[in-house]
Amino acid sequence: MCPVILANFSLPLLLLTVVSARASSVVERVEGVVRGDLVLPCDVLPPIGDRVAVILWYRDNHPDAMYTYDARNTSLGYRQHTPRDQSMAKRTSFQPQPPARMVIKDATLHDAGRYECRVDFVRAPSKTTITEVKVIEPPTSLQVTLPTGKTVTYTVTADEGSQLFLSCIVTGGQPRPRVWWTLKDKNGERVVDETYVELAADLTQNDLMLPRLVPDHHQARVTCHATNTNATRTLTSPITLLLNMAPQRVRITSPAESLIDGHKYKIGCETSGSRPAPILTWTIKRPDRLEEVIATQDLSKRNVSRSWLELNLKWTDHGATLRCSAASPALQDRVVSNSSVFDVHFSPRLHLALGRMLQPDGIREDMDVYFHCSVTANPKVYKITWFHNDEEVQQDALAGVLVSNDHLVLQKIKRRWSGSYVCKASNVVGDSHSKPLSITVQYAPICSSASTTVYRAALGEEIVLPCRVLSHPANVTFSWTFMNTLTEHERVPGDRVSWGGLVSRLRYLPEKTQDYGTLHCWASNRVGHQKEPCVFTVKPAGVPSPPLNCTVSNQTWESVEVKCGDLGGSLGPHHQPPDRRQGEDYDYSSPGDDDLPTPSNPAELLQDKDKPRYLLTVQERLTHAVVHNVTGERGKFSVSGLTPGLDYIISLVRYNSHGRSSNVTLEAFTLRTAENRMREEEEVGDSALLGMVLGVLSVVLLLAVGAILITLRSRTRPRACTPTETTRLPPGDASDSTGLDHPDLLEGESRVGAAGAYRSTEVTQALLSPSARPADEKMSPTPNSVSPTALHLDYLPCESSDNLSPSVRTHPRLYVRAEGLTNQQESFL
């Protein structure tokens, strides 16, 4: 077995030396390439003491030497070259100096073969060096193509996830070259395909197939290699892979966790892994709405991987899904997206509605009405409040008002619940109110007046009775009935009745006494008939009753106040004109059920000419000078401008066109001031003499009065201070009018409280003459003159506290009362 020895030469060839078993021959192998140099070795070293005689080169066992080098009879430095083949002589040269070698330039395939170099020594046996020469023709070209036949150079573009087919075609090469593929990526370079086929002629092909391109293949390099010898450089064709890749990641950089309604937020979207740069699309999907595109941005023009979007969030965006989608322009069907759901905090949004089957214009009294407040809020509400006409509705189960969070129930609703309703809800963001929901409760007509109306009319005097009702709907019809002790519910003829809207008017003419009585006004609408009629009482005309419960109060140094208990008003508290709302033809703010007319709540309503008025007269007690004379419709007066420190007599009467009532007399005084006291002291000092004279006269007067009193008491036994009957003087020629239905005259019996003990004394008619009339009668004007038919004179030595106001000073006095046909007159002496 012969070992292989590698010999290195500067020329591009490979030398293989084989040492044979024979000492005289050595076998070597030389591999060269076409157009290269072949270097054939030859061992020319002689044994010691010997020298080279002749060197002969033989090829392919040819008997004739192809090249001779003769060194005989010359020194080794003498060269005598004799090539046999002149065609090779130009390409062949031999160098006999050790290491001896033959060089064949510009080798061709025909130069391959077996070469022998025999060296003959002078004394030693010959030595032969055998060289096996192999000439290789390297491949001339290498080409990479796509399946379409297109030649690929440097780069190839493919889509992520697709297959890659590349063909490497090598031209030339003898023997046929080996063709293989390598892949170099971030993990290093490795062989991926070594299978090749020999095609016709001189073509050799290797097809590369990568079954699925992944993102790691981007910018990886695949290289086709081709070679058939180590003596030359390997042919290569490196190809860089460029992938069209879908985005690998999309992420929305969300704003703060708590978003507030009405605020603006900047939201980012980051993407990576796309090639080329992606196109970002912003979409939003709100609840109960289709998804809509709100922005599109092409990042390839911005050289960035992040996009920003500014949104002004509203409460309707709560629960909306914001989506950021990225797609490579080369792979538009491969979309990668990321989404975020908005949690928007907002104050409650309310919607107020009636319960099912209820209509705002179809609600009637005694129905059950339900309200529902639909609330949308984030976070949840912690309180819901109900309002009716801007007033909070409170739970009242007894009244049928049930408040249950977002529901309001009104059981057996009444007309007072007509109006506007609002629900209010609160959460941590704020408070909100619903839009007002107005309802009108339809009800049968009711009388607008809460009391019986009393009219007074003389026989043959026509009066107009206005009947006003409250009703919804306002389309009403009226009817009137009359009743008294003789007739019950007699229908009034329609020719005397007229109406318009909610008012009916009856022209009534009492022609005989039986025409006085009670008239009922009835109304009806589509809801129903009036349950309680409007009541009008027609009575004979007469004078008013005297003032009742009159008192003096708030006495100051220059003023006093006078008030009578009945206030002198003809209208009760429920007779103020009803307020009508603008744009409405009926009254929503009318009195409630508690204000309906009842038999225990009568009030006397008179025509203007029968309406009583008050007359107040203020007179100084000592001088009887009238300082004030005031009239008014109500029994409440504030009298000012009085002199401090004086006593006054106040007289009140009521009067109308038919006469006046008896008068009520009060006593009052004003407080004294420091100025008055100083003035009195000065007056006392200046008129001491006058005081002495008056003192003497006073003593004489007191003695005379004492004598009179003693005489009177001796004639009559003393009586207790209890009321007794007054002495009635004989009537005059005037007729008595007590036969008329005149209840006000009955009220006149309570004009003054019960008197104390008194003595009745008969007097003559002369006491009522102008010269003898009491002072208070002179200063009390009467609308109509009165001819008295009876005269009473009472002496009141003492008075109880029940008679007069506590502020009135008590004095012994004479009380005169005169009665006439139409009124009574009273006076104090």
Number of C-alpha atoms within 10 A of each C-alpha: 7 11 10 14 13 14 14 11 10 7 13 17 23 23 24 21 22 20 19 16 10 9 9 14 19 21 20 25 22 24 23 28 24 20 14 20 21 30 27 26 28 28 20 25 17 19 12 7 8 12 20 23 20 18 23 19 24 18 20 11 11 12 8 12 19 19 22 20 21 18 21 16 8 11 11 14 9 13 15 13 16 15 20 14 12 11 9 15 15 11 13 19 17 21 15 21 13 11 11 16 19 18 18 20 18 14 20 18 15 9 19 21 15 19 24 26 27 22 26 21 21 15 13 14 11 18 21 22 24 26 26 20 22 20 24 24 22 25 24 13 15 20 16 26 16 15 12 8 10 9 14 18 13 13 15 18 14 18 20 21 15 14 13 19 14 23 20 26 22 28 19 17 21 16 15 21 26 22 26 22 25 17 20 18 14 9 9 8 14 12 13 16 16 15 13 18 14 15 12 7 8 16 18 23 23 23 22 22 12 13 11 13 18 15 20 12 21 20 18 20 19 26 20 29 21 29 22 20 20 13 17 16 11 17 18 19 18 19 20 19 19 19 25 23 26 28 24 16 14 22 19 21 14 16 12 10 9 10 19 21 19 14 11 13 16 12 16 16 24 18 27 17 17 24 23 18 26 29 21 26 19 21 18 21 17 18 13 7 9 9 15 12 13 12 12 16 17 18 19 15 10 11 9 14 17 18 20 14 14 10 13 12 17 16 22 12 20 21 15 20 18 24 21 25 23 32 26 25 19 18 18 12 10 14 17 19 21 16 18 16 16 20 20 23 22 24 22 26 19 19 17 21 21 17 16 10 7 14 12 15 12 11 20 20 19 15 13 16 20 17 22 18 24 16 20 16 22 19 16 17 18 10 12 20 20 24 16 17 14 11 10 14 18 12 14 11 12 8 11 14 17 18 19 13 14 18 20 22 19 20 18 15 20 19 24 15 18 20 17 15 23 25 28 22 26 20 19 15 17 11 16 18 19 20 15 17 17 14 17 20 23 23 24 23 30 24 24 25 26 22 26 22 23 21 22 22 21 18 16 11 12 14 18 15 21 17 25 20 27 23 29 23 19 20 14 25 18 23 19 24 17 20 18 15 9 8 12 11 13 13 13 17 11 11 8 13 17 14 16 11 14 22 17 23 19 23 13 19 18 19 13 10 13 12 19 24 19 22 25 21 25 24 29 22 19 15 16 13 18 20 13 16 22 26 24 22 20 23 22 18 19 25 24 27 25 27 26 19 17 21 20 22 15 11 17 17 18 18 19 19 16 20 19 17 12 15 17 21 18 20 15 17 11 17 14 10 9 16 11 13 11 7 6 8 14 20 18 21 15 19 18 11 11 8 15 17 22 12 8 8 12 15 21 17 21 18 15 9 10 20 21 28 20 24 22 23 20 25 22 20 16 10 8 15 14 17 14 15 16 12 15 14 15 18 24 20 17 12 18 14 11 20 19 17 16 16 19 24 20 23 21 24 26 27 24 19 17 17 21 28 30 28 26 22 23 21 22 26 25 19 14 15 14 8 10 13 12 11 11 12 11 11 11 13 11 11 10 11 11 10 13 11 10 12 12 10 11 12 10 11 11 11 10 11 11 11 10 11 10 10 11 11 10 9 8 9 7 11 9 9 15 13 12 14 9 17 16 18 18 12 14 13 9 11 11 14 12 11 6 13 14 18 14 14 21 10 15 19 12 14 18 19 15 16 22 19 20 25 18 17 12 14 14 12 15 10 14 17 10 10 8 10 15 19 14 20 19 12 16 21 14 16 12 14 11 17 17 22 20 18 25 20 25 23 19 19 16 17 21 14 15 12 14 23 16 14 15 19 13 14 10 12 15 17 17 21 19 21 21 20 15 21 25 24 21 21 22 17 15
